[in-house]
Structure formats: structure tokens, C-alpha cells
Amino acid sequence: MSENESLAERLRALEKEVADIKRRLEPAQTTEKWLDEVCGSMKRFPEFDEVVRLGQEFRRAQKDPGA
């Protein structure tokens, strides 16, 4: 393999990496109704109800630390 071929391969690899980095850095496409896409997305997990209960318990404890 000649030096030029090696250089060409390295250049192709760098161009591929730069394209991948640019693709990852592009701002995420968000919709105006992003909340609609997120709401309920965790309900299929069995732990969801327990997480909700613990969150409510935590918030109640924060409101009334003496209770």
C-alpha cells in the first residue's frame, strides 16, 4: 500500500467520523406536543405505580416535615 492510499483511507475515515459527529450534534427534532409523547410512556412498567406512590409520599413529607 502506498503512502497516498494510506492517506486516502485515513481521510475517508476522518470524513465518516466528522459526518457522524455532525449528525449527533444536530438539534433534536421536537414537536410542540412533546409532553403528549412523554405522558404515560412509563405506565407499561410494573414499577410505575410504586414510583408514583413514593413521589407523592416524598412531596407530602416536604410540605409537612413534622408529620
N, CA, C and O atoms as a printed pandas DataFrame, in Angstrom:
     atom_number atom_name residue_name chain_id  residue_number  x_coord  y_coord  z_coord
0              1         N          MET        A               1    0.859   -1.181    0.000
1              2        CA          MET        A               1    0.000    0.000    0.000
2              3         C          MET        A               1    0.896    1.231    0.000
3              4         O          MET        A               1    1.832    1.342    0.791
4              5         N          SER        A               2    0.594    2.128   -0.881
5              6        CA          SER        A               2    1.419    3.337   -0.962
6              7         C          SER        A               2    0.989    4.342    0.096
7              8         O          SER        A               2   -0.067    4.226    0.718
8              9         N          GLU        A               3    1.845    5.321    0.269
9             10        CA          GLU        A               3    1.540    6.358    1.260
10            11         C          GLU        A               3    0.278    7.112    0.894
11            12         O          GLU        A               3   -0.501    7.484    1.771
12            13         N          ASN        A               4    0.068    7.343   -0.403
13            14        CA          ASN        A               4   -1.140    8.061   -0.847
14            15         C          ASN        A               4   -2.405    7.261   -0.559
15            16         O          ASN        A               4   -3.426    7.831   -0.172
16            17         N          GLU        A               5   -2.343    5.929   -0.749
17            18        CA          GLU        A               5   -3.509    5.103   -0.463
18            19         C          GLU        A               5   -3.816    5.120    1.033
19            20         O          GLU        A               5   -4.978    5.204    1.431
20            21         N          SER        A               6   -2.794    5.043    1.842
21            22        CA          SER        A               6   -2.979    5.086    3.289
22            23         C          SER        A               6   -3.583    6.418    3.717
23            24         O          SER        A               6   -4.481    6.464    4.558
24            25         N          LEU        A               7   -3.085    7.485    3.137
25            26        CA          LEU        A               7   -3.597    8.817    3.438
26            27         C          LEU        A               7   -5.055    8.940    3.003
27            28         O          LEU        A               7   -5.867    9.535    3.711
28            29         N          ALA        A               8   -5.386    8.382    1.845
29            30        CA          ALA        A               8   -6.764    8.439    1.354
30            31         C          ALA        A               8   -7.698    7.668    2.288
31            32         O          ALA        A               8   -8.811    8.117    2.560
32            33         N          GLU        A               9   -7.251    6.510    2.778
33            34        CA          GLU        A               9   -8.068    5.736    3.717
34            35         C          GLU        A               9   -8.289    6.502    5.014
35            36         O          GLU        A               9   -9.401    6.529    5.542
36            37         N          ARG        A              10   -7.250    7.113    5.518
37            38        CA          ARG        A              10   -7.364    7.880    6.753
38            39         C          ARG        A              10   -8.313    9.064    6.564
39            40         O          ARG        A              10   -9.108    9.384    7.448
40            41         N          LEU        A              11   -8.216    9.712    5.391
41            42        CA          LEU        A              11   -9.098   10.842    5.103
42            43         C          LEU        A              11  -10.554   10.386    5.050
43            44         O          LEU        A              11  -11.432   11.062    5.585
44            45         N          ARG        A              12  -10.819    9.239    4.406
45            46        CA          ARG        A              12  -12.192    8.716    4.345
46            47         C          ARG        A              12  -12.711    8.413    5.749
47            48         O          ARG        A              12  -13.862    8.713    6.064
48            49         N          ALA        A              13  -11.866    7.821    6.589
49            50        CA          ALA        A              13  -12.271    7.503    7.962
50            51         C          ALA        A              13  -12.586    8.781    8.731
51            52         O          ALA        A              13  -13.571    8.840    9.466
52            53         N          LEU        A              14  -11.751    9.803    8.563
53            54        CA          LEU        A              14  -11.998   11.076    9.251
54            55         C          LEU        A              14  -13.285   11.730    8.762
55            56         O          LEU        A              14  -14.054   12.262    9.563
56            57         N          GLU        A              15  -13.521   11.694    7.470
57            58        CA          GLU        A              15  -14.745   12.291    6.924
58            59         C          GLU        A              15  -15.978   11.577    7.480
59            60         O          GLU        A              15  -16.984   12.213    7.794
60            61         N          LYS        A              16  -15.888   10.248    7.597
61            62        CA          LYS        A              16  -17.004    9.487    8.151
62            63         C          LYS        A              16  -17.244    9.876    9.613
63            64         O          LYS        A              16  -18.388   10.071   10.025
64            65         N          GLU        A              17  -16.179    9.988   10.385
65            66        CA          GLU        A              17  -16.300   10.372   11.789
66            67         C          GLU        A              17  -16.882   11.771   11.949
67            68         O          GLU        A              17  -17.734   11.991   12.810
68            69         N          VAL        A              18  -16.436   12.713   11.133
69            70        CA          VAL        A              18  -16.942   14.085   11.206
70            71         C          VAL        A              18  -18.434   14.106   10.863
71            72         O          VAL        A              18  -19.215   14.799   11.515
72            73         N          ALA        A              19  -18.822   13.344    9.840
73            74        CA          ALA        A              19  -20.239   13.285    9.468
74            75         C          ALA        A              19  -21.066   12.712   10.619
75            76         O          ALA        A              19  -22.167   13.191   10.894
76            77         N          ASP        A              20  -20.538   11.689   11.289
77            78        CA          ASP        A              20  -21.246   11.086   12.416
78            79         C          ASP        A              20  -21.373   12.081   13.568
79            80         O          ASP        A              20  -22.434   12.180   14.185
80            81         N          ILE        A              21  -20.316   12.809   13.857
81            82        CA          ILE        A              21  -20.350   13.806   14.935
82            83         C          ILE        A              21  -21.351   14.912   14.607
83            84         O          ILE        A              21  -22.121   15.328   15.472
84            85         N          LYS        A              22  -21.344   15.388   13.367
85            86        CA          LYS        A              22  -22.301   16.428   12.964
86            87         C          LYS        A              22  -23.731   15.940   13.128
87            88         O          LYS        A              22  -24.599   16.673   13.601
88            89         N          ARG        A              23  -23.967   14.690   12.729
89            90        CA          ARG        A              23  -25.319   14.128   12.832
90            91         C          ARG        A              23  -25.765   14.085   14.288
91            92         O          ARG        A              23  -26.917   14.395   14.592
92            93         N          ARG        A              24  -24.871   13.707   15.184
93            94        CA          ARG        A              24  -25.214   13.625   16.606
94            95         C          ARG        A              24  -25.411   14.995   17.238
95            96         O          ARG        A              24  -26.169   15.129   18.199
96            97         N          LEU        A              25  -24.746   16.000   16.719
97            98        CA          LEU        A              25  -24.840   17.330   17.312
98            99         C          LEU        A              25  -26.013   18.149   16.800
99           100         O          LEU        A              25  -26.307   19.215   17.342
100          101         N          GLU        A              26  -26.688   17.664   15.760
101          102        CA          GLU        A              26  -27.843   18.393   15.248
102          103         C          GLU        A              26  -28.899   18.472   16.343
103          104         O          GLU        A              26  -29.095   17.514   17.091
104          105         N          PRO        A              27  -29.576   19.606   16.437
105          106        CA          PRO        A              27  -30.605   19.718   17.477
106          107         C          PRO        A              27  -31.675   18.650   17.285
107          108         O          PRO        A              27  -32.077   18.339   16.164
108          109         N          ALA        A              28  -32.113   18.110   18.384
109          110        CA          ALA        A              28  -33.143   17.071   18.337
110          111         C          ALA        A              28  -34.427   17.652   17.772
111          112         O          ALA        A              28  -34.798   18.786   18.074
112          113         N          GLN        A              29  -35.085   16.875   16.964
113          114        CA          GLN        A              29  -36.359   17.305   16.398
114          115         C          GLN        A              29  -37.430   17.152   17.474
115          116         O          GLN        A              29  -37.727   16.038   17.906
116          117         N          THR        A              30  -37.998   18.250   17.895
117          118        CA          THR        A              30  -39.043   18.190   18.909
118          119         C          THR        A              30  -40.344   18.695   18.321
119          120         O          THR        A              30  -40.362   19.565   17.450
120          121         N          THR        A              31  -41.413   18.139   18.808
121          122        CA          THR        A              31  -42.720   18.609   18.374
122          123         C          THR        A              31  -43.249   19.550   19.448
123          124         O          THR        A              31  -42.766   19.557   20.580
124          125         N          GLU        A              32  -44.227   20.327   19.082
125          126        CA          GLU        A              32  -44.820   21.249   20.047
126          127         C          GLU        A              32  -45.567   20.479   21.128
127          128         O          GLU        A              32  -45.787   20.988   22.227
128          129         N          LYS        A              33  -45.952   19.260   20.811
129          130        CA          LYS        A              33  -46.713   18.461   21.774
130          131         C          LYS        A              33  -45.814   17.386   22.381
131          132         O          LYS        A              33  -46.221   16.232   22.518
132          133         N          TRP        A              34  -44.598   17.767   22.740
133          134        CA          TRP        A              34  -43.651   16.800   23.291
134          135         C          TRP        A              34  -44.174   16.168   24.577
135          136         O          TRP        A              34  -43.891   15.004   24.864
136          137         N          LEU        A              35  -44.931   16.934   25.343
137          138        CA          LEU        A              35  -45.450   16.405   26.597
138          139         C          LEU        A              35  -46.428   15.259   26.325
139          140         O          LEU        A              35  -46.468   14.279   27.069
140          141         N          ASP        A              36  -47.213   15.391   25.257
141          142        CA          ASP        A              36  -48.146   14.327   24.895
142          143         C          ASP        A              36  -47.397   13.034   24.567
143          144         O          ASP        A              36  -47.899   11.941   24.830
144          145         N          GLU        A              37  -46.203   13.158   23.997
145          146        CA          GLU        A              37  -45.418   11.980   23.648
146          147         C          GLU        A              37  -44.815   11.325   24.890
147          148         O          GLU        A              37  -44.580   10.117   24.907
148          149         N          VAL        A              38  -44.565   12.127   25.929
149          150        CA          VAL        A              38  -43.914   11.614   27.136
150          151         C          VAL        A              38  -44.926   11.080   28.138
151          152         O          VAL        A              38  -44.687   10.055   28.777
152          153         N          CYS        A              39  -46.049   11.766   28.277
153          154        CA          CYS        A              39  -47.052   11.371   29.271
154          155         C          CYS        A              39  -47.507    9.929   29.046
155          156         O          CYS        A              39  -47.889    9.539   27.943
156          157         N          GLY        A              40  -47.454    9.171   30.104
157          158        CA          GLY        A              40  -47.917    7.789   30.037
158          159         C          GLY        A              40  -46.914    6.809   29.461
159          160         O          GLY        A              40  -47.202    5.615   29.373
160          161         N          SER        A              41  -45.751    7.284   29.069
161          162        CA          SER        A              41  -44.796    6.397   28.414
162          163         C          SER        A              41  -44.198    5.366   29.365
163          164         O          SER        A              41  -43.624    4.377   28.909
164          165         N          MET        A              42  -44.318    5.573   30.666
165          166        CA          MET        A              42  -43.740    4.640   31.631
166          167         C          MET        A              42  -44.790    3.713   32.253
167          168         O          MET        A              42  -44.445    2.834   33.043
168          169         N          LYS        A              43  -46.042    3.899   31.913
169          170        CA          LYS        A              43  -47.110    3.115   32.552
170          171         C          LYS        A              43  -46.996    1.624   32.281
171          172         O          LYS        A              43  -47.533    0.822   33.045
172          173         N          ARG        A              44  -46.319    1.236   31.228
173          174        CA          ARG        A              44  -46.222   -0.191   30.914
174          175         C          ARG        A              44  -45.238   -0.914   31.826
175          176         O          ARG        A              44  -45.176   -2.143   31.823
176          177         N          PHE        A              45  -44.471   -0.158   32.604
177          178        CA          PHE        A              45  -43.508   -0.772   33.517
178          179         C          PHE        A              45  -44.193   -1.077   34.841
179          180         O          PHE        A              45  -44.909   -0.227   35.371
180          181         N          PRO        A              46  -43.989   -2.271   35.387
181          182        CA          PRO        A              46  -44.672   -2.651   36.632
182          183         C          PRO        A              46  -44.299   -1.761   37.811
183          184         O          PRO        A              46  -45.084   -1.636   38.752
184          185         N          GLU        A              47  -43.143   -1.151   37.785
185          186        CA          GLU        A              47  -42.699   -0.311   38.902
186          187         C          GLU        A              47  -43.325    1.085   38.892
187          188         O          GLU        A              47  -43.138    1.850   39.838
188          189         N          PHE        A              48  -44.051    1.416   37.853
189          190        CA          PHE        A              48  -44.585    2.771   37.682
190          191         C          PHE        A              48  -45.438    3.208   38.868
191          192         O          PHE        A              48  -45.242    4.298   39.407
192          193         N          ASP        A              49  -46.375    2.370   39.273
193          194        CA          ASP        A              49  -47.276    2.735   40.376
194          195         C          ASP        A              49  -46.504    2.984   41.673
195          196         O          ASP        A              49  -46.831    3.892   42.436
196          197         N          GLU        A              50  -45.477    2.168   41.912
197          198        CA          GLU        A              50  -44.669    2.343   43.120
198          199         C          GLU        A              50  -43.894    3.653   43.055
199          200         O          GLU        A              50  -43.771    4.348   44.064
200          201         N          VAL        A              51  -43.375    3.996   41.891
201          202        CA          VAL        A              51  -42.649    5.259   41.735
202          203         C          VAL        A              51  -43.580    6.440   41.995
203          204         O          VAL        A              51  -43.196    7.399   42.664
204          205         N          VAL        A              52  -44.793    6.375   41.471
205          206        CA          VAL        A              52  -45.770    7.445   41.694
206          207         C          VAL        A              52  -46.091    7.561   43.175
207          208         O          VAL        A              52  -46.127    8.664   43.721
208          209         N          ARG        A              53  -46.323    6.426   43.828
209          210        CA          ARG        A              53  -46.635    6.437   45.263
210          211         C          ARG        A              53  -45.486    7.038   46.073
211          212         O          ARG        A              53  -45.713    7.862   46.959
212          213         N          LEU        A              54  -44.270    6.632   45.772
213          214        CA          LEU        A              54  -43.123    7.165   46.504
214          215         C          LEU        A              54  -42.942    8.663   46.250
215          216         O          LEU        A              54  -42.564    9.403   47.158
216          217         N          GLY        A              55  -43.206    9.107   45.039
217          218        CA          GLY        A              55  -43.116   10.535   44.732
218          219         C          GLY        A              55  -44.136   11.340   45.518
219          220         O          GLY        A              55  -43.824   12.410   46.040
220          221         N          GLN        A              56  -45.356   10.825   45.601
221          222        CA          GLN        A              56  -46.396   11.510   46.369
222          223         C          GLN        A              56  -46.031   11.554   47.854
223          224         O          GLN        A              56  -46.211   12.572   48.523
224          225         N          GLU        A              57  -45.518   10.437   48.349
225          226        CA          GLU        A              57  -45.109   10.371   49.749
226          227         C          GLU        A              57  -44.000   11.382   50.033
227          228         O          GLU        A              57  -44.021   12.059   51.061
228          229         N          PHE        A              58  -43.056   11.479   49.142
229          230        CA          PHE        A              58  -41.946   12.418   49.296
230          231         C          PHE        A              58  -42.458   13.861   49.306
231          232         O          PHE        A              58  -42.054   14.660   50.150
232          233         N          ARG        A              59  -43.350   14.193   48.363
233          234        CA          ARG        A              59  -43.880   15.566   48.301
234          235         C          ARG        A              59  -44.676   15.913   49.556
235          236         O          ARG        A              59  -44.585   17.036   50.054
236          237         N          ARG        A              60  -45.459   14.957   50.075
237          238        CA          ARG        A              60  -46.195   15.212   51.307
238          239         C          ARG        A              60  -45.240   15.472   52.469
239          240         O          ARG        A              60  -45.491   16.351   53.294
240          241         N          ALA        A              61  -44.164   14.726   52.536
241          242        CA          ALA        A              61  -43.192   14.894   53.616
242          243         C          ALA        A              61  -42.489   16.261   53.517
243          244         O          ALA        A              61  -42.127   16.843   54.540
244          245         N          GLN        A              62  -42.301   16.762   52.318
245          246        CA          GLN        A              62  -41.668   18.061   52.121
246          247         C          GLN        A              62  -42.585   19.196   52.559
247          248         O          GLN        A              62  -42.112   20.221   53.049
248          249         N          LYS        A              63  -43.897   19.019   52.385
249          250        CA          LYS        A              63  -44.860   20.054   52.758
250          251         C          LYS        A              63  -45.015   20.137   54.267
251          252         O          LYS        A              63  -45.189   21.227   54.814
252          253         N          ASP        A              64  -44.954   19.002   54.943
253          254        CA          ASP        A              64  -45.177   18.953   56.385
254          255         C          ASP        A              64  -44.059   18.131   57.038
255          256         O          ASP        A              64  -44.249   16.952   57.337
256          257         N          PRO        A              65  -42.887   18.755   57.260
257          258        CA          PRO        A              65  -41.767   17.999   57.790
258          259         C          PRO        A              65  -41.999   17.430   59.187
259          260         O          PRO        A              65  -41.294   16.503   59.587
260          261         N          GLY        A              66  -42.961   17.955   59.941
261          262        CA          GLY        A              66  -43.217   17.476   61.289
262          263         C          GLY        A              66  -44.128   16.272   61.330
263          264         O          GLY        A              66  -44.309   15.680   62.394
264          265         N          ALA        A              67  -44.706   15.891   60.211
265          266        CA          ALA        A              67  -45.667   14.781   60.202
266          267         C          ALA        A              67  -45.002   13.433   60.193
267          268         O          ALA        A              67  -45.685   12.408   60.185
